[in-house]
Amino acid sequence: MKKIGFLGCGKIGKALLNYVIAIDDARVAFIQDPLFPAEEASCPVIRQTDSQFYRKADLIVECATADVLKANISTILDSCDLLMFSVTAFSDESFERQVLELCKRHGRHIYLPHGAILGLDGLCDARPLLREVRVTTTKNPKSLGLSDGKRTVVYEGPTRGACQKFPRNVNVHATVALAGIGFAKTFSRIISDPMVATNSHLIEAIGDGVQFSIQVESTAGEGVTGAFTPVSACASLDRVLEKKRAYLFV
Ligand SMILES: NC(=O)c1ccc[n+]([C@@H]2O[C@H](COP(=O)([O-])OP(=O)(O)OC[C@H]3O[C@@H](n4cnc5c(N)ncnc54)[C@H](O)[C@@H]3O)[C@@H](O)[C@H]2O)c1
C-alpha cells in the first residue's frame, strides 16, 4: 500500500486527500500546510518541512505553489517520487536542470497530471513532428488577480514569460510546453474578460503531416483552479497508483 504525503492541501489537495481516504490502495502519510486545520485530519499535520516525514512516504503530491515546490524539491526527490501540480516552476531553466539531475541521482519519477488538458498524451507523442504550438486562455480578471473592466489581451509571447507573469494561473500553458516543444517555442496568449465565468483554453498544434486543436472549458468558481482539475487529478492519481480499472486507455 502506497504512503502519500501532501505538500499543500487547498482546493486540489483536499479533493485528492478525500479520494485517498476513500480508496484501499493508498494511505495518507502526512499533510504539510501552514493553514490546514489539524483537528480535521487523521494523520500528522506539519507546518514546515521535516525530512523525517518525507522519508516515510512513497509519493509526494504537491498542490501548493511553484515557489513552495522549488523550495522543497531536494527533500522530496531525496526521499520519493512526485506528482506535482505547480508546473509553472519548470519555466525556470535552472530549476528544470536541478530536477533532472536529482531524478537521475536518486532514480526518481515525476508524474505530470494533465489537469484540464485532454489529449496531452497525443501532444507528447506528436513532439518529434511539431513545429508550432499555441495556447490561448480566456479567464475572468478575478481568476487572474486583475481588475480589467473590458476584454483585454494581458499577455502574448513565449510561454516562459507567461509563467513568470502569472505563476499561479497558467499551469495549463506550462504543462503543454513541457509535454510539447518547450517554454521558448510554445506561444501563449492570455485574455482577461469580465464577461466570462469559465476558464477556457484553446491549444493549437501544427506539425509535419499533423494538425490538431483542443478546446476545454470549465467553470471557474473561487480561486485559481477550475471545476475539472480536482476531478481529473483523482484519475491521474489512480494511474500513478496503477489502480486497475476494467478498461485501460493507453
Ligand atoms: N497542473 C494544473 O493543471 C493545475 C490546475 C490548477 C491549479 N494548479 C496549481 O496547483 C496548485 C494548487 O492549486 P489549488 O487550487 O489547490 O490552490 P489553493 O490555493 O486552494 O491551495 C494551496 C495550498 O497550499 C498551501 N500552502 C501555502 N504555502 C505553503 C507551504 N509553504 N507549504 C505547504 N503548503 C503551503 C496553502 O495553505 C493552501 O492550502 C497551485 O500552484 C495552482 O496554481 C495546477
The ligand as an SDF file (V2000), in Angstrom:
LIG
                    3D

 44 48  0  0  0  0  0  0  0  0999 V2000
   -1.5000   21.4620  -13.1940 N   0  0  0  0  0  0  0  0  0  0  0  0
   -2.6890   22.0120  -13.3800 C   0  0  0  0  0  0  0  0  0  0  0  0
   -3.3750   21.7500  -14.3500 O   0  0  0  0  0  0  0  0  0  0  0  0
   -3.1920   22.9960  -12.3580 C   0  0  0  0  0  0  0  0  0  0  0  0
   -4.5070   23.4750  -12.4390 C   0  0  0  0  0  0  0  0  0  0  0  0
   -4.9410   24.3460  -11.4520 C   0  0  0  0  0  0  0  0  0  0  0  0
   -4.0880   24.7710  -10.4490 C   0  0  0  0  0  0  0  0  0  0  0  0
   -2.8000   24.3180  -10.4300 N   0  0  0  0  0  0  0  0  0  0  0  0
   -1.8340   24.7270   -9.4000 C   0  0  0  0  0  0  0  0  0  0  0  0
   -1.9010   23.7660   -8.3500 O   0  0  0  0  0  0  0  0  0  0  0  0
   -1.5290   24.3890   -7.1070 C   0  0  0  0  0  0  0  0  0  0  0  0
   -2.6380   24.1690   -6.0760 C   0  0  0  0  0  0  0  0  0  0  0  0
   -3.8600   24.7410   -6.5500 O   0  0  0  0  0  0  0  0  0  0  0  0
   -5.1230   24.9110   -5.5640 P   0  0  0  0  0  0  0  0  0  0  0  0
   -6.2420   25.4360   -6.3680 O   0  0  0  0  0  0  0  0  0  0  0  0
   -5.3020   23.6540   -4.7620 O   0  0  0  0  0  0  0  0  0  0  0  0
   -4.5840   26.0950   -4.6210 O   0  0  0  0  0  0  0  0  0  0  0  0
   -5.1120   26.5100   -3.1720 P   0  0  0  0  0  0  0  0  0  0  0  0
   -4.7220   27.9550   -3.0150 O   0  0  0  0  0  0  0  0  0  0  0  0
   -6.5170   26.1230   -2.9670 O   0  0  0  0  0  0  0  0  0  0  0  0
   -4.1960   25.6310   -2.1780 O   0  0  0  0  0  0  0  0  0  0  0  0
   -2.8270   25.8660   -1.9710 C   0  0  0  0  0  0  0  0  0  0  0  0
   -2.4630   25.3520   -0.5810 C   0  0  0  0  0  0  0  0  0  0  0  0
   -1.0540   25.4790   -0.4080 O   0  0  0  0  0  0  0  0  0  0  0  0
   -0.8370   25.8230    0.9640 C   0  0  0  0  0  0  0  0  0  0  0  0
    0.4990   26.3670    1.1740 N   0  0  0  0  0  0  0  0  0  0  0  0
    0.9130   27.6480    1.0750 C   0  0  0  0  0  0  0  0  0  0  0  0
    2.2210   27.7540    1.4300 N   0  0  0  0  0  0  0  0  0  0  0  0
    2.6190   26.5020    1.7740 C   0  0  0  0  0  0  0  0  0  0  0  0
    3.8510   25.9670    2.2310 C   0  0  0  0  0  0  0  0  0  0  0  0
    4.9350   26.7440    2.4440 N   0  0  0  0  0  0  0  0  0  0  0  0
    3.9140   24.6320    2.4900 N   0  0  0  0  0  0  0  0  0  0  0  0
    2.8240   23.8390    2.2930 C   0  0  0  0  0  0  0  0  0  0  0  0
    1.6340   24.3100    1.8690 N   0  0  0  0  0  0  0  0  0  0  0  0
    1.5350   25.6150    1.5980 C   0  0  0  0  0  0  0  0  0  0  0  0
   -1.9550   26.8180    1.2680 C   0  0  0  0  0  0  0  0  0  0  0  0
   -2.1590   26.9650    2.6700 O   0  0  0  0  0  0  0  0  0  0  0  0
   -3.1320   26.1680    0.5570 C   0  0  0  0  0  0  0  0  0  0  0  0
   -3.8600   25.3040    1.4080 O   0  0  0  0  0  0  0  0  0  0  0  0
   -1.2850   25.8750   -7.4470 C   0  0  0  0  0  0  0  0  0  0  0  0
    0.0930   26.0800   -7.7000 O   0  0  0  0  0  0  0  0  0  0  0  0
   -2.0750   26.0710   -8.7360 C   0  0  0  0  0  0  0  0  0  0  0  0
   -1.5770   27.1400   -9.4960 O   0  0  0  0  0  0  0  0  0  0  0  0
   -2.3580   23.4380  -11.3490 C   0  0  0  0  0  0  0  0  0  0  0  0
  1  2  1  0
  2  3  2  0
  2  4  1  0
  4  5  1  0
  4 44  2  0
  5  6  2  0
  6  7  1  0
  7  8  2  0
  8  9  1  0
  8 44  1  0
  9 10  1  0
  9 42  1  0
 10 11  1  0
 11 12  1  0
 11 40  1  0
 12 13  1  0
 13 14  1  0
 14 15  2  0
 14 16  1  0
 14 17  1  0
 17 18  1  0
 18 19  2  0
 18 20  1  0
 18 21  1  0
 21 22  1  0
 22 23  1  0
 23 24  1  0
 23 38  1  0
 24 25  1  0
 25 26  1  0
 25 36  1  0
 26 27  1  0
 26 35  1  0
 27 28  2  0
 28 29  1  0
 29 30  1  0
 29 35  2  0
 30 31  1  0
 30 32  2  0
 32 33  1  0
 33 34  2  0
 34 35  1  0
 36 37  1  0
 36 38  1  0
 38 39  1  0
 40 41  1  0
 40 42  1  0
 42 43  1  0
M  CHG  2   8   1  16  -1
M  END
$$$$
